[in-house]
Amino acid sequence: MLHVSSIIALTLILVASRLDFISAFSAIVACINDTGPGLSQVGPATRFGGQTDFQTWVCTVTMLLGRLELITSFVLFTRTFWRA
C-alpha cells in the first residue's frame, strides 16, 4: 500500500509541476524501482535532461525512497523512532 500511494502522490507532484501524466508516471515508476528510462519526455532518447530542477529533486528523493526501501524510509518520520 505504501508503494502504490507513494507512486500516486509523487506522480501528482510532478503533474502539478507541469509535466504530462505519462512522463510523470513513468519517471516515478522508473525512479522508485530503479529500472532505467521512462516514457515520453523521460524516455531513452531524452532521458531526464529536460526536467526542471524541482522535478529532478522529486525524482532524486523518489530514487532514495526506492533504494532505501519504503518502510525503512518512512520509519525515519515516525515519532516513536526518535523517542528512543
Secondary structure by P-SEA (a helix, b strand, c coil): caaaaaaaaaaaaaaaacccaaaaaaaaaaaaacccccccccccccccccccaaaaaaaaaaaaaaaacaaaaaaaaccccccc
